Amino acid sequence: MKFVLCAVLALAAINPALAQRGYPDKPIKLVVGFPPGTAADIIARIVAPKLGDALGQPIVVDNKPGAGSNIGAELAARAAPDGYTLLVGTSANVISDSLYRLSFNFSADLAPIALVAEVPGIVVAHPSGPNSIAELIAAAKASPGQMAYASSGAGTITHLWAELFALKTGAKLSHVPYKGSAPATIDLLAGRVTLQFTPASTVVPHVKAGKLKALAAIGQQRLAALPEIPTLTESGIAGFEESLWFGFNAPAKTPSSIVERLSAQTIRVLNLPEVKAQLDAQSIAALPASSEQYRALIKRDTQKWAEVIRAAGVKLE
């Protein structure tokens, strides 16, 4: 009996597929590189229970915030490639590859499992600011550098949205970085800055209350919450179809059979009506896509944001 057991264990070591047949046989950790209450955390806590049910093991959300989500991403990248440590990857991670000197590379060290969701962006203004994108561009060109916009920090997606806007339109704006979207929005509401390029979920209530003006949606489509607001593309800025996206990743050497199972189950869960409804309630859109589609998005955005960072001369302060 002892000989048979040893033989089975030895065969499992030689043939990883045999060892993976029981996956998962213990809880899975899902690392989130942001604090509780952020979009990445909300997505994780909505999807994790259903995905855990589908896999037959609980998925524990583990918040590891800091350094623009790089702390959590590095932890996941260095974890054992066995499918028991996953990461909520975001647009922030592909941006970090061009801004930080990291001990890991998001594209190379973390395998894409599936694209999960997106939060569309929006351009909003203080009530005293411009009434349209055309007015914004005209005012910014008439008085270069006088119109200030708030971002959630230097090098964040909200900063780069504005830099891309400036590159495409020739508008000269003044950047005022904050430590997060919340303080940036507070100063916008107070009129200390004029504009904000931000995830729509953070400001839609203020727009509906008449405290801010919505100028344009940043994504490919108009916002469901504000269908009357045109997109930037409809406002005459071609090719501006960005969003803040989220996906699930695993350490790069995770066996393909595990990645494929996680991908299939993640996509199935994201298509459940109750999961879509929970995400919609948070102004987050389910965006289920395969690991290959997610890989292509990572490649595209890594290159795109590297070009914007270089062209705009973005540096961390």
Secondary structure by P-SEA (a helix, b strand, c coil): caaaaaaaaaaaaacccccccccccbbbbbbbccccccaaaaaaaacaaaaaaaacbbbbbbbbccccaaaaaaaaaaccccccbbbbccaaaaaaaacccccccccccbbbccccbbbbbbbbbcccccccaaaaaaaaaaccccbbbbccccccaaaaaaaaaaaaccbbbbbbbcccaaaaaaaaaacccccccccccccaaaaaaccccccccccccccccccccccccccccccccccbbbbbbccccccaaaaaaaaaaaaaaaacaaaaaaaaaacbbbbbbcaaaaaaaaaaaaaaaaaaaaaaccccc
